[in-house]
Each structure stands twice: as C-alpha cells, then as structure tokens.
C-alpha cells in the first residue's frame, strides 16, 4: 500500500471518527434531555398521585360523613357508611360498606328497616353537593324511604327537613305516606272525585 493510499485511508478514518464524535455528542444531549423529561414526568406522576389521594380522602370524608349523619338521624342504633377506594384492573373503584360494632357488612344483604333507602338518599345528596357547578337546588323524590319502618318514618321526615335547611335544598316529594310529610312546609293533597283530580293545600 502506497503512502498516498495510507494517507487517504487515514483521512477517511479521521472523518469517520469526527462523525462518530458528533453523533455521540448528539446522543449524549438526547439522553440528557430524555432524563430531564423523565424526571419531570416522575414529578408530575407524584403530584397526580398526591392530588388523587387527597381527593379520595375528601370524597371518603364527604360521602361517609353525610350518609352516616343521615343514618344517625333516623335509626336508634345506626350503621356508619365507610368508603374504600381500591385498585382493580388498573382502575380505581369505590366500595361502600356498612359498619357497626367493628363489623363490616354489605349494605344490600346485611341491613334492614330501610337503611339502604336512607343511605341511597344521602349518597344522592352528597353527589349533588359535590357538583361543580351545582345544578338547581331542587330535588324531586318519588316515594322515598318506602322501606323505612313505619315507626321511623317521622325521624326520616325530620331528617329531610334538617338537610333541606342546612344545605338549602328544596325537596319536592311524591308520597302516599302522610307521616313522611309531617315536617313539610307545604302539602298538596291530590284526590279523585267524579273522575276529576282535586288538589287541597295544607
């Protein structure tokens, strides 16, 4: 191999080395940029996780508090509602339990006397109160508390009145149960006479 060929080959290798050095510098900058981006993503993920935990805690308190207060207003030995957030299939789901005397129970199978009716009503109120922006403060209830024991219906009526006053909600209730209307501001009685509806106000 001649000196000229050696010099030509050496120049080629120098050019290749310069190109590789440039590529290496570019890759190092890219790695640095990606590491910075990864760090930012990790920080964002941690912020989202913390916000999620705070939101879940607030939801737990809000839902559990309103529902437990409603149950306490109606029943002499009430259940408390507990809210538990769990991860299933990469999603956060909410489990609801009744608890009493340290025991946890499924609301659908372990309670009687209309506890589920009261809890369902209170959950509806909790859901409404968390809306942003809120809808109009009027809620229509069709035959609410129908599974609540007859001796507890007056307590349920008083509870409706208290929630209405505290949260500024107007309840329009359709019911055949006169006891449930005992705390109502106004009662419209509808009766049928000779094929015509007659409305009286009390």
C-alpha positions, 0 to 999 in steps of 0.5 A, a space after each residue: 500500500 502506497 503512502 498516498 493510499 495510507 494517507 487517504 485511508 487515514 483521512 477517511 478514518 479521521 472523518 469517520 471518527 469526527 462523525 462518530 464524535 458528533 453523533 455521540 455528542 448528539 446522543 449524549 444531549 438526547 439522553 440528557 434531555 430524555 432524563 430531564 423529561 423523565 424526571 419531570 414526568 416522575 414529578 408530575 406522576 407524584 403530584 397526580 398521585 398526591 392530588 388523587 389521594 387527597 381527593 379520595 380522602 375528601 370524597 371518603 370524608 364527604 360521602 361517609 360523613 353525610 350518609 352516616 349523619 343521615 343514618 344517625 338521624 333516623 335509626 336508634 342504633 345506626 350503621 356508619 357508611 365507610 368508603 374504600 377506594 381500591 385498585 382493580 384492573 388498573 382502575 380505581 373503584 369505590 366500595 361502600 360498606 356498612 359498619 357497626 360494632 367493628 363489623 363490616 357488612 354489605 349494605 344490600 344483604 346485611 341491613 334492614 328497616 330501610 337503611 339502604 333507602 336512607 343511605 341511597 338518599 344521602 349518597 344522592 345528596 352528597 353527589 349533588 353537593 359535590 357538583 361543580 357547578 351545582 345544578 338547581 337546588 331542587 330535588 324531586 323524590 318519588 316515594 322515598 324511604 318506602 322501606 323505612 319502618 313505619 315507626 321511623 318514618 317521622 325521624 326520616 321526615 325530620 331528617 329531610 327537613 334538617 338537610 333541606 335547611 342546612 344545605 338549602 335544598 328544596 325537596 319536592 316529594 311524591 308520597 302516599 305516606 302522610 307521616 313522611 310529610 309531617 315536617 313539610 312546609 307545604 302539602 298538596 293533597 291530590 284526590 279523585 272525585 267524579 273522575 276529576 283530580 282535586 288538589 287541597 293545600 295544607 
